Amino acid sequence: MGIAAQVYSVREAAEKDFAGTMKALKACGYEGVELAGLYGLSPETVRDCLRETGLEAVSAHVGLEPFQEDMEGMVKAYKTIGCSYIGIPGMGMDRHYGGEKFEETCSFIEKLGACCAEQGIVLMYHNHDFEFKRTDKGTYFLDELFAAVDAKWLQTEQDTCWVNVGGEDPVAYLEKYKGRCPVVHMKDFRRSNKAVEQVALGGGEQDNAAIVKKAEECGTRWLVVEQDDHPYGEPMENMEESARYLKGILG
């Protein structure tokens, strides 16, 4: 399994100096990145920057709206960059089970998944904790989405922090979708007065070693380190600490 960094974790630095930030992530020990926006750069510029830095363009988080405006153009843009995966970073509850746009959204995701497949890209859905609320059937909204859209069009991108915060065991949830989780988000956290505080890997309550072991068993190809916020320490320092910790687990 490769180790990649979600650029959102260092978004302020990337906004100011994308090329320099990519070099810094490479120096931290990352082999690839998952994009969260292009920071005003063209797909070709991003592609060339990553190639020069020696980072693989693993995936990108892209909301549904840009694809609704120009599906083929957007998919080809990320193909140009070299992405193997595209992750839908989340969507409103009106697009989930029971919402007025659920069936419409599932149909669109199938079309988007097929369009991605034509370009050799795998489409994924990235969860937060709110998708682990119960439906009127007693199921999770997240499970209803994955049941409604065939696995050939939509894979999981499990965020292990939000799986845990949502009330599930990340290891068990990876097993549940074995063979359907090519990219897994590694994210650690502490609970403080019921608030979730994100920390570098190894500094929180996640059983990261067990998650990594299960991810490997389930066919995961990339582990993506994401830290949305940095209440302790500087962003790049935390990303470096996480990379070092994760490499220690992988051996």
ROKEGU-334054 format. One record per residue (C-alpha): residue number from 1; chain; x, y, z. Coordinates in Angstrom, 2 decimals. Each point is the difference from the previous one (the first is absolute). Example, Ala and Ser with C-alpha at 12.3 -4.5 7.8 and 13.67 -1.06 7.14 Angstrom:
2
(1,A,(12.30,-4.50,7.80)) (2,A,(1.37,3.44,-0.66)) 
***
This chain:
251
(1,A,(0.00,0.00,0.00)) (2,A,(1.17,3.49,-0.82)) (3,A,(-0.17,3.01,2.31)) (4,A,(-1.55,3.20,-1.30)) (5,A,(-0.88,3.38,1.49)) (6,A,(-3.36,1.72,-0.39)) (7,A,(1.03,3.51,-1.07)) (8,A,(-2.95,1.45,1.92)) (9,A,(2.08,-0.70,3.12)) (10,A,(2.46,2.72,-1.06)) (11,A,(-2.39,2.10,-2.08)) (12,A,(1.22,3.42,1.15)) (13,A,(3.57,-0.81,-1.00)) (14,A,(-1.13,-1.49,-3.31)) (15,A,(-2.01,3.13,-0.77)) (16,A,(3.09,2.16,0.46)) (17,A,(2.58,-2.29,-1.61)) (18,A,(-1.30,-3.19,-1.58)) (19,A,(3.35,-1.21,-1.40)) (20,A,(1.84,0.69,3.24)) (21,A,(-2.67,-1.77,2.02)) (22,A,(0.22,-3.07,-2.23)) (23,A,(3.77,-0.09,0.52)) (24,A,(-0.51,0.25,3.75)) (25,A,(-2.46,-2.91,-0.02)) (26,A,(2.46,-2.06,-2.01)) (27,A,(2.70,0.83,2.56)) (28,A,(-2.36,-1.22,2.75)) (29,A,(0.06,-3.44,-1.62)) (30,A,(-3.24,0.00,-1.98)) (31,A,(-0.14,-1.88,-3.28)) (32,A,(-3.15,1.59,-1.34)) (33,A,(-2.66,2.62,0.58)) (34,A,(-3.76,0.26,-0.07)) (35,A,(-1.03,3.37,-1.36)) (36,A,(-2.73,2.25,1.38)) (37,A,(-0.21,2.68,-2.66)) (38,A,(2.58,1.22,-2.51)) (39,A,(0.79,3.36,1.62)) (40,A,(-0.54,1.93,-3.21)) (41,A,(2.45,-2.15,-1.95)) (42,A,(-0.67,-1.86,-3.23)) (43,A,(-0.15,-3.81,0.02)) (44,A,(3.17,-0.04,-2.08)) (45,A,(1.85,2.21,2.48)) (46,A,(-1.06,-2.18,2.94)) (47,A,(1.01,-3.13,-1.93)) (48,A,(3.43,1.37,-0.85)) (49,A,(0.59,1.23,3.55)) (50,A,(-0.79,-3.40,1.48)) (51,A,(2.18,-1.77,-2.55)) (52,A,(2.92,2.31,0.71)) (53,A,(-0.45,-0.53,3.73)) (54,A,(-0.27,-3.78,-0.30)) (55,A,(-3.49,-0.25,1.47)) (56,A,(-2.77,-2.15,-1.45)) (57,A,(-3.36,1.63,-0.63)) (58,A,(-1.95,-2.65,1.86)) (59,A,(-3.43,1.59,0.11)) (60,A,(-1.99,3.20,0.33)) (61,A,(-3.00,1.12,2.00)) (62,A,(-2.56,1.60,-2.29)) (63,A,(-3.60,0.90,0.86)) (64,A,(-2.89,-1.06,-2.20)) (65,A,(-0.80,3.51,-1.26)) (66,A,(2.99,0.41,-2.38)) (67,A,(-0.81,-3.37,-1.55)) (68,A,(-3.60,1.07,-0.50)) (69,A,(1.25,2.99,-1.98)) (70,A,(2.54,-1.89,-2.13)) (71,A,(0.40,-3.68,0.84)) (72,A,(2.30,-1.05,-2.84)) (73,A,(2.12,3.13,0.22)) (74,A,(0.56,-0.33,3.73)) (75,A,(0.83,-3.71,-0.17)) (76,A,(2.46,0.62,-2.84)) (77,A,(1.62,2.80,2.01)) (78,A,(0.80,-2.37,2.86)) (79,A,(1.07,-2.65,-2.49)) (80,A,(2.46,2.57,-1.36)) (81,A,(1.40,0.48,3.50)) (82,A,(0.40,-3.77,0.28)) (83,A,(-2.52,-0.82,2.71)) (84,A,(-0.99,-3.64,0.40)) (85,A,(-2.92,0.85,2.29)) (86,A,(-2.54,2.76,0.51)) (87,A,(-1.74,0.31,3.36)) (88,A,(-3.33,1.71,0.54)) (89,A,(0.81,1.79,3.28)) (90,A,(-3.54,-0.07,1.33)) (91,A,(-3.49,1.24,-0.89)) (92,A,(-3.08,1.45,1.64)) (93,A,(-2.60,-2.15,1.70)) (94,A,(-2.48,0.84,-2.77)) (95,A,(2.15,-2.20,-2.22)) (96,A,(0.10,-2.91,2.44)) (97,A,(-2.59,-2.70,0.64)) (98,A,(-3.45,1.46,0.63)) (99,A,(1.00,3.39,-1.42)) (100,A,(-1.83,1.52,-2.94)) (101,A,(3.10,-0.28,-2.21)) (102,A,(1.10,-3.51,1.00)) (103,A,(-1.09,-1.93,-3.09)) (104,A,(1.13,2.80,-2.29)) (105,A,(3.39,0.07,1.74)) (106,A,(0.50,-3.77,-0.19)) (107,A,(-0.76,0.08,-3.72)) (108,A,(2.46,2.85,-0.50)) (109,A,(2.71,-1.76,2.01)) (110,A,(-0.40,-3.09,-2.19)) (111,A,(0.49,2.13,-3.11)) (112,A,(2.96,1.75,1.58)) (113,A,(1.52,-3.34,1.05)) (114,A,(-0.34,-1.27,-3.56)) (115,A,(1.57,3.17,-1.39)) (116,A,(2.90,-0.36,2.42)) (117,A,(0.44,-3.66,-0.93)) (118,A,(0.32,0.95,-3.67)) (119,A,(3.04,2.06,0.99)) (120,A,(1.43,-2.70,2.28)) (121,A,(-1.05,1.82,3.16)) (122,A,(-1.83,-1.53,2.97)) (123,A,(-2.75,2.06,1.67)) (124,A,(-0.29,-0.09,3.80)) (125,A,(-2.14,1.56,2.73)) (126,A,(1.71,1.49,3.07)) (127,A,(-2.02,-0.12,3.21)) (128,A,(-0.30,2.22,3.03)) (129,A,(-1.77,-0.95,3.22)) (130,A,(-3.46,1.33,-0.93)) (131,A,(-0.57,-2.85,-2.48)) (132,A,(-0.03,-2.34,3.01)) (133,A,(-3.33,1.33,1.18)) (134,A,(-2.77,-2.60,-0.16)) (135,A,(-2.60,-0.03,-2.74)) (136,A,(-3.66,-0.83,0.57)) (137,A,(0.99,-3.62,-0.70)) (138,A,(2.64,0.03,2.71)) (139,A,(2.82,-0.10,-2.54)) (140,A,(2.77,2.54,-0.55)) (141,A,(-0.41,2.63,-2.70)) (142,A,(3.48,-0.91,-1.22)) (143,A,(-0.90,-3.66,-0.44)) (144,A,(-3.14,0.96,-1.91)) (145,A,(2.13,1.94,-2.48)) (146,A,(2.40,-2.87,-0.57)) (147,A,(-2.91,-2.41,-0.35)) (148,A,(-1.72,2.22,-2.55)) (149,A,(3.02,0.49,-2.28)) (150,A,(1.80,-3.04,-1.39)) (151,A,(3.58,-0.50,1.16)) (152,A,(1.25,0.15,-3.59)) (153,A,(-1.01,3.67,-0.07)) (154,A,(0.68,1.03,3.59)) (155,A,(2.64,-1.12,2.48)) (156,A,(0.42,1.06,3.62)) (157,A,(2.58,2.46,1.26)) (158,A,(-0.37,-0.61,3.68)) (159,A,(1.09,2.76,2.33)) (160,A,(0.91,-2.08,3.03)) (161,A,(-0.30,2.91,2.42)) (162,A,(-3.58,0.80,-0.99)) (163,A,(-0.91,-3.69,-0.07)) (164,A,(1.10,-0.18,3.64)) (165,A,(-1.69,3.27,1.00)) (166,A,(-3.13,-1.24,-1.78)) (167,A,(-0.12,-2.94,2.38)) (168,A,(1.55,-2.82,-2.04)) (169,A,(3.25,-1.92,0.36)) (170,A,(2.21,1.04,-2.95)) (171,A,(1.51,-3.49,-0.22)) (172,A,(-3.40,-1.69,-0.16)) (173,A,(-1.27,2.54,-2.49)) (174,A,(2.94,-0.61,-2.33)) (175,A,(-0.73,-3.72,0.19)) (176,A,(-3.63,0.72,-0.87)) (177,A,(1.09,1.54,-3.29)) (178,A,(2.93,-2.28,-0.69)) (179,A,(1.02,0.29,-3.63)) (180,A,(-1.77,3.36,-0.31)) (181,A,(2.43,2.25,1.90)) (182,A,(2.98,0.83,-2.25)) (183,A,(0.83,3.23,1.84)) (184,A,(-0.28,0.47,3.78)) (185,A,(0.31,3.23,1.97)) (186,A,(2.24,-0.23,3.03)) (187,A,(-0.99,2.60,2.58)) (188,A,(0.52,0.03,3.76)) (189,A,(-1.92,1.92,2.65)) (190,A,(-0.69,0.58,3.66)) (191,A,(-3.33,0.72,1.65)) (192,A,(0.05,3.06,2.23)) (193,A,(-3.28,1.00,1.72)) (194,A,(-1.86,-1.86,-2.75)) (195,A,(1.87,1.97,-2.67)) (196,A,(2.18,-1.80,-2.54)) (197,A,(3.53,1.36,-0.18)) (198,A,(2.14,-1.28,-2.84)) (199,A,(3.63,-0.85,0.67)) (200,A,(2.94,-1.53,-1.84)) (201,A,(-0.16,-3.76,-0.40)) (202,A,(0.93,-1.81,3.19)) (203,A,(-1.08,2.84,2.25)) (204,A,(-3.65,-0.95,0.34)) (205,A,(-2.33,-2.89,0.71)) (206,A,(0.05,-1.75,-3.37)) (207,A,(1.46,-3.51,-0.18)) (208,A,(1.98,0.91,-3.09)) (209,A,(2.01,-3.23,-0.15)) (210,A,(-3.20,-2.07,-0.07)) (211,A,(-1.51,2.28,-2.66)) (212,A,(3.08,-0.29,-2.21)) (213,A,(0.06,-3.77,0.35)) (214,A,(-3.68,-0.30,-0.91)) (215,A,(0.34,2.43,-2.90)) (216,A,(2.74,-2.15,-1.48)) (217,A,(-2.17,-3.11,0.41)) (218,A,(-2.87,1.80,-1.74)) (219,A,(2.00,0.92,-3.08)) (220,A,(0.72,3.65,0.76)) (221,A,(2.62,1.51,-2.29)) (222,A,(0.48,3.44,1.57)) (223,A,(-0.09,1.34,3.55)) (224,A,(-0.74,3.72,-0.08)) (225,A,(0.92,2.10,3.02)) (226,A,(-2.49,2.79,0.62)) (227,A,(-0.10,2.45,2.88)) (228,A,(-2.73,2.58,-0.52)) (229,A,(1.09,2.22,2.88)) (230,A,(3.15,0.39,2.05)) (231,A,(-0.84,1.10,3.55)) (232,A,(3.40,-1.32,1.11)) (233,A,(3.12,0.81,-2.01)) (234,A,(0.56,1.31,-3.51)) (235,A,(-1.66,-1.69,-3.01)) (236,A,(3.16,-1.14,-1.80)) (237,A,(1.61,-1.15,3.25)) (238,A,(-3.07,-2.10,0.77)) (239,A,(-0.03,-1.46,-3.50)) (240,A,(3.66,-0.93,0.36)) (241,A,(-0.67,-1.64,3.36)) (242,A,(-2.91,-1.96,-1.48)) (243,A,(2.07,-1.22,-2.94)) (244,A,(2.80,-1.13,2.29)) (245,A,(-2.46,-1.80,2.28)) (246,A,(-1.77,-1.71,-2.89)) (247,A,(3.25,-1.14,-1.57)) (248,A,(0.91,-1.49,3.35)) (249,A,(-3.16,-2.11,-0.05)) (250,A,(0.57,-1.12,-3.57)) (251,A,(3.61,-0.91,0.74)) 
***
